[in-house]
Amino acid sequence: MTDDIEKDGRPDQRLSFGEDSDAPKNDAKARDVAEPGDIAADDDPLDDLAFQPSEAAEIPDNPEFSNAPDIPRKLSADQDSRVSAEASEVLLGEADVVREQVLAAPKRAKAAAAPTQLKAANDHKGGGIVPFVFRLAGIGFAIAALSIISAAGFTAWYLNKLNQDLPDYSALAEYAPAVTTRVYAGDGSLVAEFARERRLFVPIESIPDHVKFAFVSAEDKSFYEHNGIDFRGIVRAQLSNITNILRGRRLEGGSTITQQVAKNFLLSSEQRIERKVREMLIARKMEKAFTKDHILELYLNEIYLGNRSYGVAAAALNYFDKPLSELTISEAGYLAAITKGPSNYHPVENEDRALDRRNWVIGRLLADGHISQEQADEARAQPLGAALAPPLGARDWTMEYFAEEVRKQIVDLYGVEALYDGGLAVRTSVDPRLQRAAGNALRRWLVAYDQRHGWRGPLGTVEIGDDWAETFPANIEGLLDNRTLSEDLAPWRPAVVLSATAAGAQIGFADGAEGVLPLEQMSWAREYISANDRGDELTSTASVLNRGDVIYVEQAFSLPAAPEEGAAANVVAEEPVLLEGVYALRQVPGVNGGLIAIDPHTGRVLAMVGGFSFQLSEFNRAIQAERQPGSTFKPFVYSVALDSGYTPASTVLDAPFVAPGVDSWYKPGNYIEGRYYGNSTLRLGVEQSRNAMTARLAQDLGIGRIMDYVERFHLSDKLPRELAISLGAGETTLMRITAAYSIFVNGGKRVDPVVIDRIQDRTGKTIYKRDERVCLTCNPQQWSGQSQPQLADLREQVVDPRTAYQITSILEGVVVRGTGSAVRRVTNKPMAGKTGTTNDYKDAWFVGFSPDLAAGVYVGFDMPQTLGQSEAGGKVAAPIFADFMVEALKDTAGIPFRVPGGIRLERINAKTGKPATPTDRNVILEAFKADSTRGSGLANEDLNLDPLSAAPRDEEDDEDNLNGLY
């Protein structure tokens, strides 16, 4: 290549192609000619042109370059690299000229070629469309591919984001749900349940196969085959959702059992795509971490099955009152049927729909091969047989007060969370048969007392019209809310008076039914004026009831006809017959009370009723009411005397008595004012409840000694140190005084009332046991003739067992000859007890016992007021005690009270306390301590003598004497 640099240092303005140039040459000017249109309008062919000494810059040929100066195709390789700045500027300037020409040339060439191209297109009849279509297809494919790649990338990013924020499912490996605490009676029957939700956990091994497969067939038949997600199920669900949307039904998700477990345990139930995706992700992870059986165990113990039932075990009890092991195929089919919507398949309100759904589940079991055709036919033929369990809490109205006391004690021991979520098994002391007897006896006699004092008016008055059947249910709800009505008073029913005439009233019920209330079924409802006064006899129903009055009624029954004169003695009386559509007027008593029954040897509470209705008043009068016990306190004063050298035959003067009191002179009087009986034995003082002689005896003993005994018997923590306490002026509770009476009959041992025997946690481990005695020989592997184990008696000896028996014998006389004769009239079994009545007849008591059962009854107004003249303990409380004891002891033998060693029985005159003479008629066997000075012991003929009726009594002795009941 020749030297292109002039001597003055300026480069030659002509650029020539070097011999090693790759550009093609023509014969004339050695330049390539570019075809028009090869360069796009927005392309700059010089963008990549670089003037570097060691590199060649190629420039495409173009006819438009013909007027441009010659430009060398390649710079000389040996060109001096140190070109002056001036030469560089010349080169750059010429390059700008070339750039402008290059940019303008394609536009001119394209304009010139347009007519020629149009003609070519016409000549080839569309031959140019094919490349265009291919180009469009390529563009579409590229867009689609880009979209797919973008979607896949976004999906991967989104899933990764959700995956990093998933709940921790590992905790499900050690699933410990909140489980219902269940309270059991002493015989093992269910008393009450405490929980926020009904839950029972059962391991998968203990769930019968037909129960497991019923849910699998109904909810996820491929459960044992898929890996957590059933895509075919999802597709089916979405197709079904088209119909669901049109019918306004709940949308389906096509979830597997694994997905449902993920949702129920770890996610919410909101219908959002994000929740569904998270559910799928967790389901896949769970399938890798857990076995199928573990996942199914979680599902069957967590699934909601209506009526606050979570899990199949709780539902089996709530709908069929059965454990899982006893469920039939038909019953299991119903439980699996209601998973789709418990309210849709309600066993009462939607029974037909429930039956159809149950039969569908049975069909699925058959189709999946889990049952035979014969089993399926038999299951379909069964009635539904499902019913609703009572609400959480006590299972029976008689148990409500007892269950509440148990609940409070559990909270005190372990707290609220343990009670409602801990799944405790609590074995209690209550005897269901005795509990029902106690509840019925208390209600019966409270109603009897209330009806003796007249009608206080309706529960309320509502506006009614022709549509009363539609509006009355709402009225009832309002009365229930403010505790005017109660749901635990069945068979009583609330009714509204539709019309009232002289002969009777037409009444209506919440279900739209009607009935008749005749005048003769409300004859007791004379107007209440005061505790001692009532209005005139009823002659018209309209004088008592008006249209719109809300009342309680009970279905009436016909009284049995009296036996005809001369009928055989063994003729069985007719049973009362319920009168269809005929009702009797009822009234919730204004008075209230309590009854408690205790095992006197252990202190176990066998029955406890704290009032007429728990739903109307939760105040437990058996435990919480602190009231003056009246004359039921006297046996404790007399036990002090017997321990101080007195005997039951010792005499004390019954005469006017005055002693200094706190604010004035203390002047106790007997029941009949102004009447006194002179010297009387201690036995008579208790049997006839003499006040004046008891106060005189207490003064002789000293208030300090009496207070000491009060503490021994745990009667009260705050009795005043006054002589008046000898007549029951202090305060105690029914439970305390009944437990104290138990000491008399059990040989002088103190017992503390207990309602809970044992508590186990959810695993069956005993965490509380009331009986702390240790028995090393109680659990031998086999019997080999060893003797019966002997347990230590840890009870504290409160009083001399001989003194305890003497008081027992005296209290037995109260029932036979004294103020408790209402008890004697209904039973001939050995019974002992004491009446009690406070000033102005404000409180009525009876506390007593048989050899193996102690019971106490209290009756009074919650806001103390008089019960009415002569409404004493022997009239108000003693019949309740007698009614209860007759039912409680009907199947037991009438064994006598146990006589401890050191007691001798001696014939005495019951009135004078002196040794009996051959001419005495009122003779009894009195109990004396062996070391006392009276008498020389029993003669042989006296060993079989009835100590309470050894000789005939005068006719006047048979009359009730309620003297001194304060």
Buried (B, 14 or more C-beta within 10 A) or exposed (E): BEEBBEEEEEBBEEBBBBEEBEBEEEEEEBBEEBEBBEBEEEEEBBEEBEEEEEEBBBBBBBEBBEEBEBBBBBBBEEBEEEBEEEBEEBBEEBBEEBBEBBBEBBEEBBEEBEEEEEEEEEEEEEEEEEEEEEEEEEEEEEEEEEEEEEEEEEEEEEBEEBBEEBEEBEEBEEBEBBBBBBBBBBEEEBBBBBBEBBBBBBEBEEBBEBBBBBBBBBBBBEBEEBEBBBEEBBEEBBEBBEEBEEEEEEEBBBBBBBBBBBBBBBBEEEEEEEBBBBBBBBBBBBBEEBEBBBBBBBBBBBBBBBBBBBBBBBBBBBBBEEEBEEBBBBBBBBBBBBBEBBEBBBBEEBBEBBBEBBBBBBBBBBEBEBBEEEBBEBBBEBEBEBEEBEEBBBBBBBBBBBBBBBBBBBBEBBEEEBBBBBBBBBBBBBBBBBBBBBBBBBBEBBBBBBBBBBBEBBBBBBEBEEEBBEEBEEBBEEBBEEEBBBEBBEEBBBBBBBBBEEEBBBBBBBEEEEBBBBBEBBEBBBBBEEBEEBBEEBEEBBBBBBBBBBBBBBBBEEEEEEEEEEEEEEEEEEEEEEBEEBBBBBBBBBBBBBBBBBBBBBBBBBBBBBBBBBBBBBBBBBBBBBBBBBBBBBBBBBBBBBBEEBBBBBBBBBEEBEBEEEEEEBEBBBBEEEEBBEBBBBBBBBBBBBBBBBBBBBBEBEBEBBBEBBEBBBBBEEBBEBBBBBBBBBBBBBBBBBBBBBBBBBBBBBBEBBBBBBBBBBEEEEBBEBEEEEEEEEEEEEEEEEEEEEEEEEBEBBBBBBBBBBBBBBBBBBBBBBBBBBBBEBBEBBBBBBBBBBBBBBBBBBBBBBBBBBBBBBBBBBEBBBBBEBBBBBBBBBBBBBBBBBBBBEEEEEEEBEBBEEBBBBBBBBBBBEBBEEEBBBBBBBBBBEEBEBBEEBEEEBEEBEBBBBBEBEEEEEEBBBBBBB
